[in-house]
Amino acid sequence: MKCPVCGNELQRSNADPKYGMCLKCKKAYKWQEEGAGAADSGGLNVCLLISFILGVLYLLYTVVHWLITSGSASNGFEQLGVGIGMALVMPHIVCTVIAVIFNALGLFLNKRGFSLTGAILYTVAMVLFPLYFMFVIIEMILSYIGFARQNKSGGGKVAIVIVIIVSILLAGLFGAFLLFSGGDESETANISENSENQNDTGDASQEIFQKNNDGEYSIGETWTVDGKWSLTVDSIAETADRNQFEERNPAQVFIINYTYENLGEEDGVYFDLSGGQIVDSTGLMGYSYPGSVSNNPQNTPVGARCAAQDCVAVDNVSSEIRIIVTQYDNNFNSYTATFVMPIG
């Protein structure tokens, strides 16, 4: 048996075989037979061994899970969601990786300092992402038990080293968290900025006609975006019907018949003309009206067509109305077209 302080071989006492004397330190230590406090298999600490195996299995599961999740994201928003999720869980994963490394060092080198560091890091990993506590709590408990069962070696110095190592690791984890969070916030800001730019065409109708306009179409003309969709306004007719529960009293109410086809959008195509920007001949904005229609628009799969109706209203008697339609494809790219519909 070696001295736990200086590492020299202890001289076993003849008077009391339970103790051994270190000639260098001039101290007696309780004698422990080789392999005492270690595991039955190969002298390894059973608790640390099980903790290490569980930690490695969890990391393998994590890698496979996030690879599958990131690969299954089919559009921009799903990819953004995966990125944010990975940024949130990344400090937990990094801390767990380092915990497994120290777990292995404590196990195979039989160093209590490494074992305790691994146990602390498992604890930190659980705190960093409490939703995943079930994946590391067993490793944490087993590491503390394994640490307690290891032979004592070195006291204060080991504790100081542990504190320094953990402090450095936590600082590194915080820096990594800021790095990943900064990247995702930048990506989120870019998407938000693009979305705001696409939706800034609010109430000023004349500006709407000039901004992001892919063209004007009349009744019977087809707006086609290759590989995505086509849309045709078939007819518009004024109706005298009014909804008795509607508080507004429009000057005119129209039923619009239109047809659209999905030319390649895997998530389907859906058009609602009453949700577009409706402008009467005086430039005043119109609105959707709760009138009676027989064919509601539907989400349409690739290769299918939908014949739909919408009801809109204006507050001024108009000779024509315009509807500005903005449609997003499955990749959240926007396309805009203006439909000019003469009345009468």
C-alpha positions as a Python dict, from the first residue, in 0.01 Angstrom:
ca = {
    (1, 'M'): (0, 0, 0),
    (2, 'K'): (123, 351, -84),
    (3, 'C'): (115, 666, 125),
    (4, 'P'): (-187, 875, 18),
    (5, 'V'): (19, 1196, 59),
    (6, 'C'): (366, 1135, -86),
    (7, 'G'): (313, 803, -266),
    (8, 'N'): (591, 610, -90),
    (9, 'E'): (535, 250, 7),
    (10, 'L'): (402, 207, 362),
    (11, 'Q'): (577, -23, 604),
    (12, 'R'): (321, -247, 766),
    (13, 'S'): (334, -244, 1144),
    (14, 'N'): (427, -572, 1306),
    (15, 'A'): (266, -465, 1633),
    (16, 'D'): (-65, -372, 1470),
    (17, 'P'): (-108, -503, 1114),
    (18, 'K'): (-408, -276, 1070),
    (19, 'Y'): (-174, 22, 1021),
    (20, 'G'): (116, 110, 796),
    (21, 'M'): (391, 370, 856),
    (22, 'C'): (521, 619, 598),
    (23, 'L'): (889, 672, 675),
    (24, 'K'): (895, 1000, 483),
    (25, 'C'): (582, 1163, 627),
    (26, 'K'): (628, 1001, 970),
    (27, 'K'): (259, 919, 981),
    (28, 'A'): (57, 602, 1024),
    (29, 'Y'): (-233, 514, 801),
    (30, 'K'): (-497, 248, 827),
    (31, 'W'): (-392, -43, 611),
    (32, 'Q'): (-614, -134, 317),
    (33, 'E'): (-565, -449, 120),
    (34, 'E'): (-513, -418, -253),
    (35, 'G'): (-849, -379, -431),
    (36, 'A'): (-1036, -273, -117),
    (37, 'G'): (-1324, -39, -198),
    (38, 'A'): (-1298, -122, -566),
    (39, 'A'): (-1525, -317, -788),
    (40, 'D'): (-1514, -693, -809),
    (41, 'S'): (-1444, -689, -1181),
    (42, 'G'): (-1094, -574, -1275),
    (43, 'G'): (-1053, -357, -963),
    (44, 'L'): (-1279, -88, -1112),
    (45, 'N'): (-1525, 109, -902),
    (46, 'V'): (-1865, -38, -991),
    (47, 'C'): (-2059, 284, -936),
    (48, 'L'): (-1821, 490, -1148),
    (49, 'L'): (-1820, 220, -1416),
    (50, 'I'): (-2200, 216, -1442),
    (51, 'S'): (-2209, 596, -1438),
    (52, 'F'): (-1953, 611, -1719),
    (53, 'I'): (-2143, 359, -1936),
    (54, 'L'): (-2474, 544, -1887),
    (55, 'G'): (-2308, 876, -1968),
    (56, 'V'): (-2160, 744, -2292),
    (57, 'L'): (-2492, 589, -2396),
    (58, 'Y'): (-2673, 916, -2327),
    (59, 'L'): (-2425, 1113, -2537),
    (60, 'L'): (-2464, 868, -2825),
    (61, 'Y'): (-2841, 901, -2800),
    (62, 'T'): (-2810, 1281, -2796),
    (63, 'V'): (-2597, 1290, -3111),
    (64, 'V'): (-2834, 1060, -3302),
    (65, 'H'): (-3143, 1249, -3178),
    (66, 'W'): (-3022, 1592, -3288),
    (67, 'L'): (-2890, 1464, -3620),
    (68, 'I'): (-3231, 1315, -3699),
    (69, 'T'): (-3413, 1625, -3574),
    (70, 'S'): (-3201, 1869, -3776),
    (71, 'G'): (-3228, 1651, -4086),
    (72, 'S'): (-3607, 1635, -4066),
    (73, 'A'): (-3655, 2015, -4065),
    (74, 'S'): (-3829, 2084, -4395),
    (75, 'N'): (-3858, 2465, -4396),
    (76, 'G'): (-3700, 2779, -4260),
    (77, 'F'): (-3906, 2807, -3943),
    (78, 'E'): (-3851, 2442, -3850),
    (79, 'Q'): (-3477, 2486, -3902),
    (80, 'L'): (-3488, 2798, -3685),
    (81, 'G'): (-3673, 2606, -3414),
    (82, 'V'): (-3413, 2327, -3423),
    (83, 'G'): (-3135, 2586, -3403),
    (84, 'I'): (-3289, 2754, -3099),
    (85, 'G'): (-3345, 2416, -2932),
    (86, 'M'): (-2984, 2314, -2990),
    (87, 'A'): (-2861, 2647, -2853),
    (88, 'L'): (-3065, 2598, -2536),
    (89, 'V'): (-2949, 2241, -2477),
    (90, 'M'): (-2588, 2287, -2592),
    (91, 'P'): (-2444, 2399, -2253),
    (92, 'H'): (-2604, 2091, -2095),
    (93, 'I'): (-2454, 1862, -2360),
    (94, 'V'): (-2106, 2017, -2338),
    (95, 'C'): (-2112, 1991, -1958),
    (96, 'T'): (-2220, 1627, -1981),
    (97, 'V'): (-1938, 1548, -2225),
    (98, 'I'): (-1680, 1693, -1986),
    (99, 'A'): (-1846, 1512, -1695),
    (100, 'V'): (-1812, 1179, -1877),
    (101, 'I'): (-1443, 1254, -1944),
    (102, 'F'): (-1374, 1323, -1576),
    (103, 'N'): (-1587, 1021, -1484),
    (104, 'A'): (-1359, 807, -1701),
    (105, 'L'): (-1043, 962, -1555),
    (106, 'G'): (-1164, 900, -1202),
    (107, 'L'): (-1262, 545, -1290),
    (108, 'F'): (-953, 427, -1475),
    (109, 'L'): (-692, 632, -1284),
    (110, 'N'): (-865, 576, -949),
    (111, 'K'): (-838, 946, -865),
    (112, 'R'): (-1097, 1081, -625),
    (113, 'G'): (-1050, 1437, -747),
    (114, 'F'): (-1150, 1342, -1102),
    (115, 'S'): (-1445, 1139, -973),
    (116, 'L'): (-1574, 1430, -765),
    (117, 'T'): (-1529, 1671, -1057),
    (118, 'G'): (-1733, 1439, -1279),
    (119, 'A'): (-2007, 1418, -1017),
    (120, 'I'): (-2019, 1798, -983),
    (121, 'L'): (-2033, 1842, -1360),
    (122, 'Y'): (-2321, 1596, -1385),
    (123, 'T'): (-2498, 1814, -1128),
    (124, 'V'): (-2422, 2131, -1326),
    (125, 'A'): (-2546, 1965, -1646),
    (126, 'M'): (-2876, 1885, -1477),
    (127, 'V'): (-2912, 2245, -1355),
    (128, 'L'): (-2832, 2388, -1699),
    (129, 'F'): (-3125, 2204, -1858),
    (130, 'P'): (-3365, 2070, -1593),
    (131, 'L'): (-3598, 1919, -1856),
    (132, 'Y'): (-3332, 1655, -1923),
    (133, 'F'): (-3267, 1577, -1556),
    (134, 'M'): (-3369, 1214, -1599),
    (135, 'F'): (-3076, 1156, -1835),
    (136, 'V'): (-2802, 1256, -1590),
    (137, 'I'): (-2942, 1218, -1237),
    (138, 'I'): (-2847, 848, -1217),
    (139, 'E'): (-2491, 922, -1334),
    (140, 'M'): (-2469, 1205, -1079),
    (141, 'I'): (-2581, 987, -786),
    (142, 'L'): (-2356, 696, -886),
    (143, 'S'): (-2057, 929, -925),
    (144, 'Y'): (-2099, 1068, -577),
    (145, 'I'): (-2132, 715, -436),
    (146, 'G'): (-1830, 599, -634),
    (147, 'F'): (-1630, 897, -510),
    (148, 'A'): (-1720, 816, -149),
    (149, 'R'): (-1608, 454, -194),
    (150, 'Q'): (-1269, 538, -342),
    (151, 'N'): (-954, 534, -129),
    (152, 'K'): (-875, 872, 19),
    (153, 'S'): (-581, 1051, -137),
    (154, 'G'): (-488, 1414, -93),
    (155, 'G'): (-721, 1655, 81),
    (156, 'G'): (-708, 2031, 50),
    (157, 'K'): (-489, 2046, -257),
    (158, 'V'): (-721, 1820, -454),
    (159, 'A'): (-1022, 2029, -350),
    (160, 'I'): (-851, 2349, -466),
    (161, 'V'): (-765, 2192, -801),
    (162, 'I'): (-1125, 2076, -840),
    (163, 'V'): (-1261, 2426, -774),
    (164, 'I'): (-1022, 2579, -1028),
    (165, 'I'): (-1107, 2320, -1296),
    (166, 'V'): (-1483, 2354, -1245),
    (167, 'S'): (-1458, 2735, -1254),
    (168, 'I'): (-1269, 2726, -1584),
    (169, 'L'): (-1515, 2478, -1734),
    (170, 'L'): (-1815, 2685, -1627),
    (171, 'A'): (-1659, 2996, -1779),
    (172, 'G'): (-1603, 2807, -2104),
    (173, 'L'): (-1960, 2679, -2104),
    (174, 'F'): (-2094, 3030, -2050),
    (175, 'G'): (-1887, 3157, -2341),
    (176, 'A'): (-2010, 2876, -2564),
    (177, 'F'): (-2369, 2950, -2463),
    (178, 'L'): (-2326, 3317, -2555),
    (179, 'L'): (-2172, 3218, -2889),
    (180, 'F'): (-2456, 2985, -2986),
    (181, 'S'): (-2724, 3221, -2855),
    (182, 'G'): (-2574, 3513, -3045),
    (183, 'G'): (-2580, 3317, -3371),
    (184, 'D'): (-2941, 3214, -3332),
    (185, 'E'): (-3052, 3562, -3224),
    (186, 'S'): (-2885, 3701, -3536),
    (187, 'E'): (-3066, 3447, -3752),
    (188, 'T'): (-3394, 3524, -3576),
    (189, 'A'): (-3340, 3895, -3626),
    (190, 'N'): (-3277, 3843, -3998),
    (191, 'I'): (-3595, 3641, -4038),
    (192, 'S'): (-3794, 3895, -3836),
    (193, 'E'): (-3653, 4178, -4044),
    (194, 'N'): (-3746, 4002, -4367),
    (195, 'S'): (-4094, 3933, -4235),
    (196, 'E'): (-4140, 4297, -4136),
    (197, 'N'): (-4024, 4412, -4477),
    (198, 'Q'): (-4275, 4183, -4640),
    (199, 'N'): (-4563, 4303, -4420),
    (200, 'D'): (-4490, 4676, -4407),
    (201, 'T'): (-4729, 4733, -4701),
    (202, 'G'): (-5016, 4801, -4462),
    (203, 'D'): (-5265, 5078, -4521),
    (204, 'A'): (-5125, 5296, -4802),
    (205, 'S'): (-5286, 5149, -5112),
    (206, 'Q'): (-5090, 5348, -5372),
    (207, 'E'): (-4760, 5234, -5219),
    (208, 'I'): (-4889, 4878, -5221),
    (209, 'F'): (-4931, 4882, -5597),
    (210, 'Q'): (-4565, 4972, -5650),
    (211, 'K'): (-4391, 4759, -5388),
    (212, 'N'): (-4314, 4388, -5440),
    (213, 'N'): (-4571, 4374, -5720),
    (214, 'D'): (-4529, 4076, -5955),
    (215, 'G'): (-4787, 4213, -6198),
    (216, 'E'): (-5153, 4300, -6249),
    (217, 'Y'): (-5416, 4052, -6361),
    (218, 'S'): (-5773, 4099, -6474),
    (219, 'I'): (-6069, 3862, -6460),
    (220, 'G'): (-5989, 3542, -6649),
    (221, 'E'): (-5613, 3597, -6646),
    (222, 'T'): (-5392, 3352, -6458),
    (223, 'W'): (-5114, 3436, -6216),
    (224, 'T'): (-4863, 3148, -6237),
    (225, 'V'): (-4555, 3094, -6023),
    (226, 'D'): (-4364, 2809, -6187),
    (227, 'G'): (-4344, 2496, -5977),
    (228, 'K'): (-4559, 2649, -5702),
    (229, 'W'): (-4915, 2756, -5791),
    (230, 'S'): (-5152, 2926, -6035),
    (231, 'L'): (-5446, 3153, -5946),
    (232, 'T'): (-5730, 3281, -6165),
    (233, 'V'): (-6018, 3513, -6073),
    (234, 'D'): (-6308, 3371, -6273),
    (235, 'S'): (-6578, 3628, -6195),
    (236, 'I'): (-6704, 3893, -5956),
    (237, 'A'): (-7070, 3971, -5892),
    (238, 'E'): (-7244, 4221, -5666),
    (239, 'T'): (-7498, 4081, -5425),
    (240, 'A'): (-7782, 4249, -5239),
    (241, 'D'): (-7764, 4002, -4951),
    (242, 'R'): (-7659, 4144, -4616),
    (243, 'N'): (-7569, 3972, -4290),
    (244, 'Q'): (-7813, 4084, -4021),
    (245, 'F'): (-7550, 4034, -3750),
    (246, 'E'): (-7287, 4250, -3920),
    (247, 'E'): (-7263, 4599, -3767),
    (248, 'R'): (-7107, 4759, -4073),
    (249, 'N'): (-7331, 4870, -4360),
    (250, 'P'): (-7121, 4853, -4678),
    (251, 'A'): (-7214, 5031, -4998),
    (252, 'Q'): (-7142, 4716, -5203),
    (253, 'V'): (-7088, 4348, -5131),
    (254, 'F'): (-6928, 4117, -5389),
    (255, 'I'): (-6902, 3743, -5438),
    (256, 'I'): (-6569, 3650, -5603),
    (257, 'N'): (-6527, 3316, -5778),
    (258, 'Y'): (-6170, 3200, -5827),
    (259, 'T'): (-5968, 2886, -5903),
    (260, 'Y'): (-5620, 2790, -5790),
    (261, 'E'): (-5394, 2490, -5854),
    (262, 'N'): (-5100, 2345, -5664),
    (263, 'L'): (-4808, 2306, -5904),
    (264, 'G'): (-4553, 2165, -5660),
    (265, 'E'): (-4590, 2288, -5301),
    (266, 'E'): (-4552, 1980, -5080),
    (267, 'D'): (-4722, 2144, -4781),
    (268, 'G'): (-5024, 2239, -4990),
    (269, 'V'): (-5157, 2565, -5137),
    (270, 'Y'): (-5433, 2777, -4984),
    (271, 'F'): (-5571, 3107, -5115),
    (272, 'D'): (-5822, 3333, -4938),
    (273, 'L'): (-5886, 3645, -5148),
    (274, 'S'): (-6092, 3804, -4872),
    (275, 'G'): (-5776, 3807, -4663),
    (276, 'G'): (-5592, 4013, -4923),
    (277, 'Q'): (-5566, 4391, -4934),
    (278, 'I'): (-5892, 4513, -5085),
    (279, 'V'): (-5903, 4864, -5235),
    (280, 'D'): (-6207, 5034, -5391),
    (281, 'S'): (-6197, 5278, -5683),
    (282, 'T'): (-6156, 5578, -5448),
    (283, 'G'): (-5851, 5426, -5281),
    (284, 'L'): (-6033, 5335, -4959),
    (285, 'M'): (-5957, 4994, -4811),
    (286, 'G'): (-6233, 4732, -4824),
    (287, 'Y'): (-6272, 4429, -4603),
    (288, 'S'): (-6386, 4070, -4576),
    (289, 'Y'): (-6761, 4036, -4531),
    (290, 'P'): (-6949, 3747, -4359),
    (291, 'G'): (-7168, 3674, -4659),
    (292, 'S'): (-7307, 3348, -4784),
    (293, 'V'): (-7071, 3146, -5006),
    (294, 'S'): (-7107, 2789, -5128),
    (295, 'N'): (-6744, 2693, -5193),
    (296, 'N'): (-6491, 2769, -4922),
    (297, 'P'): (-6118, 2759, -5007),
    (298, 'Q'): (-5928, 2447, -4902),
    (299, 'N'): (-5565, 2347, -4857),
    (300, 'T'): (-5487, 2182, -5188),
    (301, 'P'): (-5223, 1908, -5243),
    (302, 'V'): (-4981, 1889, -5536),
    (303, 'G'): (-5158, 1837, -5867),
    (304, 'A'): (-5504, 1932, -5737),
    (305, 'R'): (-5724, 2237, -5804),
    (306, 'C'): (-5972, 2419, -5586),
    (307, 'A'): (-6272, 2627, -5706),
    (308, 'A'): (-6355, 2868, -5425),
    (309, 'Q'): (-6567, 3172, -5337),
    (310, 'D'): (-6503, 3469, -5110),
    (311, 'C'): (-6719, 3761, -5000),
    (312, 'V'): (-6577, 4114, -4977),
    (313, 'A'): (-6727, 4458, -4921),
    (314, 'V'): (-6645, 4826, -4981),
    (315, 'D'): (-6788, 5145, -4831),
    (316, 'N'): (-6795, 5340, -5158),
    (317, 'V'): (-6981, 5253, -5476),
    (318, 'S'): (-6697, 5152, -5708),
    (319, 'S'): (-6652, 5079, -6076),
    (320, 'E'): (-6367, 4841, -5999),
    (321, 'I'): (-6190, 4694, -5700),
    (322, 'R'): (-5837, 4575, -5658),
    (323, 'I'): (-5714, 4291, -5439),
    (324, 'I'): (-5344, 4264, -5363),
    (325, 'V'): (-5260, 3901, -5286),
    (326, 'T'): (-4938, 3811, -5103),
    (327, 'Q'): (-4860, 3438, -5091),
    (328, 'Y'): (-4573, 3256, -4921),
    (329, 'D'): (-4423, 2936, -5055),
    (330, 'N'): (-4310, 2644, -4838),
    (331, 'N'): (-3971, 2812, -4793),
    (332, 'F'): (-4137, 3136, -4675),
    (333, 'N'): (-4049, 3334, -4986),
    (334, 'S'): (-4320, 3588, -5065),
    (335, 'Y'): (-4490, 3654, -5400),
    (336, 'T'): (-4737, 3933, -5468),
    (337, 'A'): (-4989, 3992, -5746),
    (338, 'T'): (-5267, 4252, -5796),
    (339, 'F'): (-5604, 4150, -5935),
    (340, 'V'): (-5801, 4433, -6098),
    (341, 'M'): (-6173, 4348, -6126),
    (342, 'P'): (-6414, 4581, -6313),
    (343, 'I'): (-6767, 4590, -6173),
    (344, 'G'): (-7068, 4554, -6399),
}
